[in-house]
Structures are given as structure tokens and as C-alpha cells.
Amino acid sequence: MASPQLLSISPFNIQDEFNLSNFTVEQVRELLTQYTEETGQFFAPEVIEIFHKQTGGQPFLINRFAQILTEELEIPKAETITMAHFSEAYVQLLDEDNTNISHLLTNIRRDPRFESFLMRIASYDKGIHFSRDNEIIAELATYGVITKDTHRMCKINIDWAMWFVREVESGNLMVNWATQWRADLMPYGGVRKSGMGKEGPKSGIEEMTELKMAIFHLDS
């Protein structure tokens, strides 16, 4: 029987400062299999697939997800790691403060080129060709913020998109696709020089309406 010390060993000690290429789904499966062989704890097949899909194979994100699942959630080693566990780890990852994420967000705030570039990817149907020769693309790809889609175009990783949506100051934002139409239920409007308030039947009426509270105390 393995000792408690061996059970605490994790294969997920990937050094964040290394410039690693993104993992393939086969490499992610091999990494998780290594953990299973060392500890006896299994991952549900769908968890292995979502591991790669949600992270785009980015080493830091895979490392952090795995650390949360295998160490911080304290899931019994005899229990299989399921999609419910993955969802819990996903929420924790989105809510936590992280040095890598903070560093990236600082760069985005300091250099308007980052925000402008990400907005072009997120908001325009034309897209941007993926090339690591581009300094901004190279840095964003290293952090796992963007990946290359099947057409060799830049695509925002959905995990990082959640942080991006929170940080970017804009009235509207669509990630990886821009519609050519707008439904009435979609509030439309900008911020800063684009103006304040939202258009659309429901939102427009709300913007032009002054609410008043009236309470009537009636005799019973």
C-alpha cells in the first residue's frame, strides 16, 4: 500500500515561468493517467475531455485546475473525480486571486494595445490571423488567453473570457462572434464617449422612466 507521503505527490507542479507549448488532449490524458497510477484516484472520461476543451491545453490553466481538484477540494482518493467536482473547481478558479492573472490584467490595463486587440477578436466577424510572430499574440497565447481555431484564426479561450468580460469597460461584448442583428431583449449602448444608457424597447423605456415609490396605509 502506498504511503501517505506518496499520495501527496502531484504531477501537476508545472513551473508557471516556463514558456511551454499548449498540451494536446492526449498529453492531458497522459498527465491525468500518471496521477491515477500514483494515487489510485480516477477521473471520469468526460472530465478528461473538458479539461482540455475548457483550458485550450494551456499549461497554467491545466496546472491550476488539477491542483484544485486533487489537493484543495479534498476529494477522497477512493472517489472518482466527476463533472460536479470540475464545476466546483471552475467556480473557484474564476473567483480566486492569482499572480499570473493579476500580472496579465495589469499588462492589459497599462497597454491599450492588449484591450484593443482582444476587443477586435471578441467583437468582429472578420477575425485576426493567428501568428506567434506578433508580439501581442505571442504573449496572449503564452498565457492561454487566446488559442488558434481550425481556420488558424485567433479565438479567445472561454475560461479567460470570463475575466476579460469583467475587466473590459464596454457597454456590450460578444466573444468569438459578432451578430449582424439585435433582438429587442438585448440592451444596446456604450460607456465613456459612446454615451450612457441603453437602447431597445425595454431598456429605452427604463432609461426614460423615473420610478416613484408610493405606499398607501389603508384602514382595515
C-alpha positions in Angstrom: 0.0 0.0 0.0 1.3 3.4 -0.9 2.3 5.6 2.0 0.5 8.9 2.8 3.6 10.8 1.6 3.3 9.2 -1.8 -0.3 10.1 -2.0 0.5 13.7 -1.6 2.9 13.8 -4.6 1.4 15.7 -7.5 2.5 15.6 -11.2 1.0 19.0 -11.7 3.9 21.0 -10.5 4.3 22.8 -13.8 6.5 25.8 -13.4 4.5 28.9 -14.4 7.5 30.8 -15.7 8.3 28.1 -18.3 7.2 29.0 -21.8 5.5 25.7 -22.6 3.6 24.8 -25.7 -0.1 24.1 -25.1 -0.9 20.5 -24.3 -2.8 18.2 -26.7 -5.7 16.2 -25.4 -3.5 13.1 -25.5 -0.9 14.8 -23.3 -3.6 15.9 -20.8 -4.9 12.4 -20.7 -1.4 11.1 -20.1 -0.8 13.6 -17.3 -4.0 12.7 -15.5 -3.3 9.0 -16.0 0.0 9.5 -14.3 -1.8 10.9 -11.3 -4.2 8.0 -11.3 -1.3 5.5 -11.3 0.4 7.2 -8.4 -2.7 7.7 -6.2 -5.4 5.3 -7.4 -7.9 8.1 -7.9 -9.7 8.1 -11.3 -11.0 10.9 -13.4 -14.3 10.4 -15.2 -13.7 10.2 -19.0 -15.8 13.4 -19.6 -13.7 15.3 -17.1 -10.5 14.5 -19.1 -12.2 15.8 -22.3 -13.5 19.0 -20.6 -10.1 19.5 -19.0 -8.6 20.1 -22.5 -11.6 21.8 -24.0 -12.0 24.4 -21.3 -8.3 25.2 -21.0 -7.3 25.0 -24.6 -4.4 22.9 -23.3 -2.8 26.0 -21.7 -0.3 24.7 -19.1 -1.1 27.2 -16.3 -4.8 26.6 -16.5 -4.4 22.8 -16.6 -2.0 23.0 -13.6 -4.3 25.2 -11.6 -7.4 23.1 -12.3 -5.6 19.9 -11.4 -4.2 21.4 -8.1 -7.7 22.5 -7.1 -9.2 19.1 -7.9 -6.6 16.9 -6.4 -5.4 18.9 -3.5 -7.7 21.8 -2.4 -11.2 20.2 -2.8 -10.1 17.4 -0.5 -11.9 14.7 -2.6 -11.4 11.3 -1.0 -8.9 9.3 -3.1 -11.3 6.4 -3.3 -13.8 8.7 -5.1 -13.8 9.3 -8.8 -13.4 13.0 -9.9 -16.6 13.9 -11.7 -18.0 16.8 -13.7 -19.6 18.1 -10.4 -16.1 18.3 -8.9 -14.8 20.0 -12.1 -17.6 22.6 -11.9 -16.7 23.4 -8.3 -13.1 23.8 -9.3 -14.2 26.1 -12.2 -16.1 28.4 -9.9 -13.1 28.6 -7.5 -10.7 29.3 -10.3 -12.8 32.2 -11.6 -13.2 33.7 -8.1 -9.7 33.5 -6.9 -6.8 36.0 -6.9 -3.8 34.7 -8.9 -0.4 36.2 -9.6 -0.4 35.1 -13.2 -3.9 36.5 -13.8 -3.1 39.8 -12.0 0.1 40.2 -14.0 -1.8 39.7 -17.3 -4.6 42.1 -16.3 -2.0 44.7 -15.2 -0.5 44.5 -18.7 -3.9 44.8 -20.3 -4.7 48.0 -18.3 -1.2 49.6 -18.9 -1.0 48.8 -22.6 -4.2 49.8 -24.6 -3.0 47.6 -27.4 -4.0 44.5 -25.5 -7.5 45.6 -24.8 -7.9 46.9 -28.4 -6.6 43.6 -29.8 -8.9 41.5 -27.6 -11.8 43.6 -28.5 -11.1 43.1 -32.2 -11.1 39.3 -31.6 -14.2 39.3 -29.5 -16.4 41.8 -31.4 -15.6 41.5 -35.1 -16.7 38.8 -37.5 -13.6 39.3 -39.7 -11.2 37.9 -37.1 -7.4 38.1 -36.8 -4.9 35.6 -38.2 -3.0 33.7 -35.5 0.8 34.2 -35.7 3.3 34.0 -32.9 5.4 36.4 -34.8 3.1 39.1 -33.5 4.3 40.2 -30.1 0.8 40.7 -28.6 -0.5 37.4 -30.0 2.6 35.6 -28.6 2.1 36.9 -25.1 -1.6 36.3 -25.0 -1.1 32.8 -26.4 1.5 32.0 -23.8 -0.9 33.0 -21.0 -3.6 30.9 -22.7 -5.9 33.9 -23.3 -6.2 33.2 -27.0 -5.9 30.0 -29.0 -5.8 29.1 -32.6 -9.0 27.8 -34.1 -9.4 25.3 -37.0 -9.1 28.2 -39.5 -5.9 29.4 -38.0 -7.6 32.5 -36.6 -7.4 33.9 -33.0 -10.0 32.7 -30.6 -10.5 33.8 -27.0 -10.3 30.9 -24.5 -13.6 30.8 -22.8 -12.1 30.5 -19.3 -10.1 33.7 -19.7 -13.0 35.3 -21.4 -14.8 35.4 -18.1 -12.1 37.6 -16.6 -11.9 39.6 -19.8 -15.6 40.4 -19.7 -15.3 41.6 -16.1 -12.3 43.8 -16.7 -13.1 45.5 -20.1 -15.1 48.7 -19.8 -17.7 48.4 -22.5 -21.4 48.5 -22.9 -21.7 45.4 -24.9 -19.3 42.5 -25.6 -19.7 39.3 -27.7 -16.9 36.7 -27.5 -15.6 35.0 -30.6 -18.5 36.0 -32.8 -20.5 39.2 -33.6 -24.1 39.2 -34.6 -25.5 41.0 -37.6 -28.8 41.6 -35.8 -30.0 42.7 -32.4 -33.0 41.3 -30.6 -35.3 43.6 -28.6 -34.4 41.9 -25.4 -30.7 42.8 -25.9 -29.8 46.1 -24.3 -27.6 48.2 -26.5 -25.4 51.1 -25.6 -21.9 52.2 -24.7 -19.9 53.8 -22.0 -17.4 56.8 -21.8 -17.5 58.8 -25.1 -20.0 56.3 -26.5 -22.6 57.7 -24.1 -24.5 56.4 -21.1 -27.7 54.4 -21.0 -29.1 51.6 -23.2 -31.3 51.5 -26.3 -34.0 48.9 -27.1 -37.7 48.9 -26.3 -37.5 47.6 -22.8 -34.2 49.3 -21.9 -35.1 52.5 -23.6 -38.3 52.9 -21.7 -36.5 52.1 -18.4 -33.9 54.8 -19.2 -36.6 57.4 -19.8 -38.7 56.4 -16.8 -38.4 57.9 -13.3 -39.6 55.4 -10.8 -41.6 56.6 -7.8 -42.5 54.6 -4.8 -45.9 55.1 -3.2 -47.1 53.3 -0.1 -50.8 53.5 0.9 -51.6 52.7 4.5 -55.3 51.7 4.4 -57.6 51.2 7.4 -58.6 47.6 7.8 
